[in-house]
Amino acid sequence: MGLSTTDNISINQDIYEAPLAALQTAIIPANNATNITFLEWSPDNPKNSYIFVAFYSNVVVPSMNKWRFFSVFLNGKFSSGPYNVPPYLQGDFVCNPVPMVDNYFSWSFNAEFNSTLPPIINALEVFSILPMQNTYTDFNDVAAINTIRAQYQLKRSWEGDPCSPQQYSWSGINCSYLISQSPRVVTLDLSSNGLKGAISDSFSQLSALQHLDLSCNNLTGIIPDSLATIPSLQVLNLAGNSFTGAVPSNLKKKAEAGIIDLIISPSCNPSPSSSGKSNKTLILILSTAIPASVVAIATAIIIIVMRKKPNCQEMLAIIVPRKQSPRSTAAVDDELNIELRHFTYTQLENRTNDFLVVIGRGGFGTVYHGKLDNSTQVAVKVSSQPTAFHMNRQFLTEVRTLLQVHHNNLVTLIGYCKDRDHLALIYEYMPLGSLHDHLRGKYDTSRVLNWAERLRIAHDAAQGLHYLHTGCNIIHRDVKTSNILLGNNLEARIADFGLSKVTSNNSSPPICSVVGTLGYIDPESHRTQSLNEKSDVYSFGVVLLELVTGECPVVTKRERVHIVEHVKGELAKGNIDDICDPNMNGEYDTYSVWKVIDVAMRCTAETADQRPKMAEVVSQIDESLQAELTWRSKNVHTESSNSGLSGGVLSLSSMAPSAR
């Protein structure tokens, strides 16, 4: 039975932008039936995964003591609900948060027992999930790009992830796609985009950037010295802007050394046929102390260039190409990459206020709080045993390895120090400390992580560990709650690779000394003195049990017992509440907790071949998180304002894809 209205319908936070015409028309079952079988569909490609979004709005003038409640069933199984139809002329939507794969779909909307009206539905939208050959773009690159977009109010259609999927990368952006790391932004072309004001400091946060084109805009002010800190930058085009002051000394030195092609010209006049892109000429403003022969040659080149490319005029300087090296490009880039991240010990003293604030201690040494020249906060890990790195060679090998590791859920290495007998690693600073401190109450005794937050932290950490194993062939060797650090929004990142080793690519397990922390060490690896990725899986299983119980790895309630044995004993009693951390006050979905306990017990199995890989662990935690979010949407109405999650609860809609 069809219903309609000509009035406007509004939906709060309609990320799917449903057409108004669809919201103005609806159907209800005929003859007061209690359900609508809205969709019976067999997809052309049953191997694809799909997300369904159903829209419903109230197009019926309300009646006294009448209301609609309905739940959603997908393929005959309960999917979500119950939902209350919103007030008159308002709408909402529901979707399955986890993509589904099947050769047949049937979606039904069933009235709840206490509903006095049948269900109502307006439209159904189907999203086919595109396969992602690459992971998500590096977190820091995404943050920098979004800041740049907001600062200059760019009108470009930049939606979704900047680099992934590769065929849908943002216009003006080129990315690197390496199996061993997340995509990185290597080219950013914002020429002729009407940029106004000063050059944003966020450009310098794009640490993998090689080509930056800001030509033919209305940029003013000084050229910031921070551009010289971009370690991989090769071409910087600033032609056609209105800068004041001299070229910063560090940038000028790099240009003179041939590391960067610096392009500067005071004006730019692109022709209408240039499609918004300015022609580029490599121009460098240098001192006048240049041999006359070089000037003559350069002048001839400029005349030729100006004849071919008349759009950029008033060329005031000369072309100085980057110096070429007989060594391979990869070797040069690797050397530059590591050298540009180098700090002297004196610099570390200045940036840590003479190592005033201690924020942690570990196997590598003491960790201090520091601040770089651009006010970026860092964690400085100073080695207490520099001779353990065999005259620094192994230390430099480790640094080169860490500089290649980039993932949203791994703490980023910013730089290093190798100055005489002083060795140090400089990491990004994680302001909310470690998961260990939150579980033990050291961070804030009034702040208790709820189960949804614990699951999100576990999911982040599992993804980081999975990347180490599959993308880098790295075994962490010291997975524990104190090595899981938290950002301002409780985003989790794996830290401390001081004990990590790069494994071989062959099938035989690497043999090396077994190290780690009491309570997290894999018993099998300890017995055999052999180490592989399943040793990390065991340690992560212990972390999961800590998240469930709130206990330390070695429980000391009555007598000292390992947390695995403690949970086994409680499982025999069959009461989930006796296992869970009492600080959560019973506010959790029982099925979600059971699922995590199950995967944790499999992670801590006696033998490595009985343990799952981290890919399966990530998948199981994701399913548990979805179950918890569904439960919370129905049962938890208020949350502490201190929650690190938006509103205390992650909405189901936030897990769905956004349109590009």
N, C-alpha and C positions, 0 to 999 in steps of 0.2 A: 504494500500500500504506500503510495507516494505522498509526501508532504513538501511544502515549499513556502518561502517567504520572499518578499522583495526588500526587506530591511537588511541593514548591514549586520554582519556577524563578526565578532572579534574573538581571537584566540591569543591568550598570553603566551609569549615565548614560542611562537610558531616557527621553529627552525626549518620546517619543511615548506613553508609558504604555500599553504593550500589555496587554490583558486576560490574566490568569493562565490562564484556560481556553484561550485561543489558544496560549499558550506550552506548555501541557501536551499538546497534540495536534500531530502532525506527519505528513507524508507523505514517502515515498521512492519512487523509480520501481520498478515491478514487474519481476521477472525480472532484477534486477541491471543494469538499463539505466543508462546513464551520464548521462542528462539528464532534467530535469523541465521540460516546457512548462507553466508554471503559469498563465499568463494569456494569453488571446486575447480582446481587447476592443475594441469600437468605441464611443467616447464619444458621448453624445447631442449634445454641442456640440464639434465638432472645432476650433473657434477658441480654446477654452480651453487653458490650459497646465496640466500636471499634474506632480506629484511622487509617485513610488511608493516606499513603504517596505516592505521585505520583512523579516520576523522569522524567525530560525532559532535553535533550541535543541537541545541534546543530551539527548534523552529515552531514549537507549539506553545500557544498562550497558556501559562500555568493555571492549574485548577487547585482548589483547596484540597489538602490531604491527599495529594497525588504525587508520586515520585517514581523515578526510574533508577534501578540498580541492576547492573549486568556484569557478567564475567566473560572472559574470552577463552575459547577452546580452540586449539590448533591441532589438527589431525586427531580429533577426538580426545585430546588430553588437555587438562587445565593449563592455561598459559599465564594468565594474569587477571587481576581484579580482586574484589568487585569495584566497579566504577560508578560514581554518582554523576548523572548527566548534569552539566552546569546550568546556571540560571538562564532565563529566557534571552535569546539572541547572543548567547556566548557558546564557545566551542572548546574542544580539547582533542587530543589524539592519544593513541596507544600504539606501541610497537613492541616487537620481540627484540630484546636487547642483544641476544646472541644470534648471529646468522645461522640459518638452517639449510641443510642439504637433504633433499628428498626428491623422489620422482612423482610425488602427488601431494597436494596440499588441500586441506579443507578447513575453513575458518568459520567458526560459529560464535554467535553472540547470544548468551543465554541469560534470561532474567533471573535475578536472585529470588529466593523464597519470600522475602519481605518487600519485593517491588510490587507496586500497585499498577504499574504501566509496563508495557512490553519494551524490549530494547529498541534503540534507534541508531541508525548508521547513515553516514553521508557519502563517504568515498573510501576507497582503498588504494594505496600506492605501493608499488613493488620496486625495491631496490635490488639490483644484482651486484654482488660484491666483486670488484675487480681484483684479480690476483696481484699481490704485491711482491715483486721480485726483489725489492729493496726494503730495508727497515725504514722507520721514520727518520726524518732529517734530524741532525744533531740538535739537541735541546737548546744549546747556547746560540746556535745560528738562527733557530726559529725565534727565540726571544729578541735577538738583535734586529732581525728583519721586521718583526711586528712593531718594535719601537720606532724604527725608521719610517715605516708606513704611517704610524700615528702622528709622528712629529711633523712630517711634510704633507700629511693629509692626501696621500697618493690616491688617485682615482682608478688605479688599475684593478682588474678583476682578479685579485689574489685571494683565493679561497682554498681551504684544506691545507695540505702539507706542501711546503715549497718545492720539494724534490721528488716526492713519491705520490703516485706511481710515476716512473720516469717519463712516460709519454704525456703526462699531464703536469709537468713541472711549470712553475710560474714563468710568465713572459719576462724577459730581461734577466733571467737567472739561469746559469748553467751550474751543474753539480758534479761532483766526483762520486762514482759508484764503485766502491771496493767491497769485496766479500767480507773483509775483516773489520769493517766499521760502518757506522751509519753514514748516509749521504751527507756530504758537506758542500756548502755554497762556495764555488771557486770563481765564478764570474757574476758581477752585478752591474748591469747597464741601466742607469737612470738618466741617460742623456736626454735633453729636450723634454723634461717632465715638469718644468715650471717650479723647480725647488727654490724655496726662498729661505733666507736667514743663514745661520752659521752651519758649518759641516758638523753633523751629529757625531758625538763620541761613540755611538753604537756601531759605526762602521769598523772601528778598531776591534770590536768584539767578534767580528767574523774572522776567526784566526786561520781559516784555510783559504781565505780569499787570495786569488792570484791576479785578477783583472778587475779594476774598479773604474767605471766611467761615469763621471758627474759633469760632463761637458755640456755647454749650451744651456745653462740654467741661470737663475738669478741669485746664486749663493754669494754671501758677503762675509765680511769679517776676516780674521786671520786663518791661514791654513794650519790646522791643529797638528802638533807634534805627534799626537797619538797615532796618526796614520803610519808613522815610521815603525810602530811596534807590531804591525801586522806581519807575522813571520814569513808568510809565503808570497807576499805581494810582489808582482813583477811589473805590472803596468798600472799607472795612476794617471787618468786623463781628467784634468781640471780646466781645460780650455773653455773660454766663453763665459766666464763668471767675473765678479767684481771684488776680488780679494784685496785686502790691504796688508801692508807689512811684508817682511822678507820671507822667503822659504825657510822653514825650520831647519836648524843645522843638521839634525839627525837625518831628516829626509834628504837634505842636500848631499850629505855624505854618502848615503846609499845610492843616490843617483850618480854621483861622481865615480863611485866604485863600480858602477855598472850593475848593481843589484836590482834597481828599479828603473823602468822607463818613465820619467816624469814629464808630463805633457801640460804645458802652461801657455796660454795665449789670452790676451785681454778681451777679445771679442769673438763672437760666433754668430753667423748669419745664415742659418740653414735655409735652403731653397724649398719651395712648396712641394717639390717632387721627391724630397728626401725621406718621406714617410716617417717623419718624426725622429729620424736618426741623423746625427751629425757625422760628417766625415772626420776622420781622425788623422792627425799628423803628430808624429813624435817630436815634441818640442821641450827643451830643457833650458831654463834660465840659469846661467852660470856666471861666474866672474869674467871680467874682460881679459884676464891674463891667459889668452889662448893663442897658440901660434897662428900667424897670418895664413899659412897654407891650409890649416884646418878650417879657418873661417871662409876662405875662398871656396873650398870644396863644399862646405855646408851651405853656403849661399847659393851655389849652383843647384844643389839638391832642393833647397827651398823653392827656387824659381820653378823647377820641374814640378814639384808637388803642388804649388799654387796654380799652375796651369791645369793640372789634372783635377784638382779639388778646390774650386773657387769659393766654397761655402764658408770656410774659416779664413778670415783675413787678418791683416796687421800682425803677421808672424814676426815676433821680436827676437827670437833666439835661435839656437842651432840644434841640430839633431845629434845626440850622443847615444849610439846603440849600446845595449848591455854587452859587457865583455863576455866572450865565449870561452869556455874552459875545455881542455882536451878530455877531461873526465866526463863520465856519463851524466846526463841531466839528473837522474835519480840520485846519484852519489852526491852531486852538488846540493840538491834540494835537501837531502838528508843531513848533510853537514851544516847547511845554513839553518835548517829547522832546529837542530840541537844547539847550535851556537847562539842563536837569537833568543833562546830561552835560558841562557846562562846568567846567573847572579854571582857576584863576588860575596865573600863572607862579610865584608864591610857594608855592602848594600843590605844584606839580611839583618845586620845589627841595627841599621837605621830604620828598616821597615818593621822591625819587631820591638822598637824602643829598647834596645839592648836585651832582647829576649825576656821581656818583663812578665808577660802573661802566659802561663802554662795552661794549655787546654787539653792535654792528654799525654799519655806515655804508652809506648808499645815496644815490640821487639826491635824495631829499627832504632828507636831513640825517643827523645822528648819532642812533643809537639807544641809549638808556640803560635799565638795569634799575631798576625801581621797585617800590614796594609800597604798596597802598592802606591806608586805615585799618582795613579788615577783614582785613588780611594777604594779600589777593589780590595775586599777583605780576603785574606788567604790563611791557610794553615801551613806552617813551616815545620817540617819534620827534620830534626838535626840528628845525624847518626852519632851514636855513642861508641861505636866500634868501627871506625873507618878502615882498619886493616883487614877486616873480614871480607872486603871486596877485592882482595888480591891486587893491590897496588892500583886500584881505581878502574881497571879495565872492565871487570864485571859490572861495576857501578854504571859506567857509560853504556854498556850493552843493555842493562836494565832500563836506563833512561830512554834509550832509543825505542825500546819495546813499548814503554808506557806512553810515549808521545804518539804512538800509532793507535792507541786504544781510545776510541770515542764511542760513548753510548749514553743515552739519557739516564741510565740507572747505574753508572759508574762515576765515581768522583774523578774529576778532570785534573791531570797533571799540568800545571801552569809553567813550571820551570824547575831548575835544579841549581845546585851549587857544588862545584869541585874546585876548591881553592886551598892549595897546599894540603894539610891534613883534614880539612873540613869538608864534609859531605852532607848535603841536605836535599830534600825534595820539597817543592812548593806546590801545594794543592789548592783547589778552590775551597772556600770556607763554607761549612754547612752550619747555619746558625742555630738549629734546634738540637744539636748534639747527636748522641747515638741512641739507637733503639734500646740498648742496655740501660742507659740512664732513665729513659721513660718507663721501662718495665720495673726498674728497681726504685722508682720514685725520686731519683737524684735530680732530675731536671726541674720538676715542679710537683710537690706533693699533692697539690690540689687538682692536678691534671691527670686523668686516667684515660688511656686509649680505649675507645669502644671497639667492638668486634669488627665493624666495617673498616675502621681505620687500620686495625691490625692486619686485616686481609689485604688492604691496598698496599701497605708497606711490604707485606710478604710477596705480593704479586710483583711489585717493582724490583725487589731484591732478587727474586727468582729469574726475572728477565735479564738482569745484569749478569747473573751467574751463568745463565744459558748462553749469553753472548760471549763471555770469556771462554767457555768450553768449545762452542761451535765456530765462532767467528775469529778467535785468536789462538786457539789451541793452548790456552793458559789454564793451569790448575791454581786456584787461589791459595789453598793449603792452610788457611786460617780463617774460615768462615765462622763468624760468631756475631752476637747481637752488638757488641761494641765496635764491630767493623761495618755496621749498617748505619749510615749517617742520614740525618733528616734535614730537609730544607724548610723554608718558611711555611709551606703548605703541606708539610708532612710527606713530601715526595722523598722516596728512599733511594740511596745510592750506595753501592758496595765500595768500600774503601780499603786501603792498606794492602798494596800488592808487594810489599817488601819481602814477603816470603814466597811469592809466586815464581813459577818456573815455566818457561815455554816448552811445551811437549813436542815430541817428534810426531810426524804425520803417519808413521807406520802403525801397524796394528798392535805391536807388542807394547805392554804397559811400561812406562818409564820407571826406572829404578833410581831412587834417590833417598836421601835421609827424610824420615817422617818427622815433621814438626807440627806445631799447632798449640792449642790451648786445652788444658784439662777439661774433660767433659764433652768436648767437641771432636776429639780424635777418633777416627774410624778404627775400631778394634782389629779388624782384619788387616788393614794397612800396617798397624803397629806390630802385629805378629809377623807378617811376611816382609816388612820393610819395603813394600812396593806401593806405589802411589799412582792413582789415576783419577779421572773426573768423578767416579763414584765415591771417592773419599770426600769430596766437596758435597756430594748429595747427602751423605750421612750427616755431615755437620749441619747442613741446611735443615735436615729433618729434626735435629735437636732444636734449632731456632724456631721451627714451627711449633714444637711442643712447648717451648717457652712462651710463645704468643698465646697458646691455648690456656696454659696453666698459670702463667705469671711466676712460675718457679725458676730457680737457677738450674743449670745442667746437673748439678749434684744436689739433690733434695735432702734437707736435714731436719724434717719434721720430728721424727722419732729417732731414726738412725740414718747414717749417710747411705743414700741409694741413688743410683743414676736415674735421671728423669725418664728414660725409656722404661726401666723396670717399674718405676713408680706409676706411670700411666698404664702399663700392662696390668698391674694389681688393681687399679681403679676400674679399668675396663671390665675386669672379671665380675665386678659388683653390678655393672650395667647402669650406673647412674651418671649421666653426663654432667649434672650440676656439681658432683663431687670432683670432677676433673677440671672444670673451667675455673679461671681466675675469679675469685669472689668479688674482686673490685668491679667486674662488669655487671654486677647486680642482676644476673640472669637475663640481661637484655641482648639476646642473640637468637638467631634461627638455629634450632637444634640440628636440622639436617646439614646446614652449612658447617657447623662445628664438627659433626661426625665425619664429614667428607675430608676436612683438613687433618683430623686425627688419623684417619685411614691412610692418607698419603704420607703423613709423617712417620707412621709405623713402617710403611714400606720403604721409605727412605733410610730408615735405621735398621733394616734387616741385617742379619749376621754376615751374609756374604754379598759381595758387590753385584753378582749377576742377578740377585733377587731385587735389586733396587731399580727404580725407574730412572730414566734420563731426565734432565732438567726441562726439556720440552714438554714432557708429560706433566711434570710438577706444575709448570706455568699454567697449563690447560686446566688441571684439576682445581687450582686456586682460583682461576677465573670463574669456573662454574660455581664454586663456593661463594665467591663474591656476588655473583648475580643472584643467587638464592638469598643471600643476606640482604641485598638491596631491595629485592621484592618483598621480603618479610618486613623490613623497616618502613617501606612505603605504606604498609597497612597497619603497623603496630606502633611505630615511634613517631610522635607528633611534635615533640619539643626536644631540643638538644642544647647542650651547653654552648654558650656563645664563644667559648674558647676552642671549639672544635676546629681542627685544621682542614676539615672538609667543608665545602660550601654549604652553609646552613646546617652543618652537622650530618647531613645525609647526602649521598651521591644519588641524584635522580636517575631513573631509568633512561630518560631521554638524553642524558648527558653521555650515555654509553653508545648512542646511535651515531651513524655517520652524518656529517653535515654536507650539504650540497656545495659543489664547487662554483 
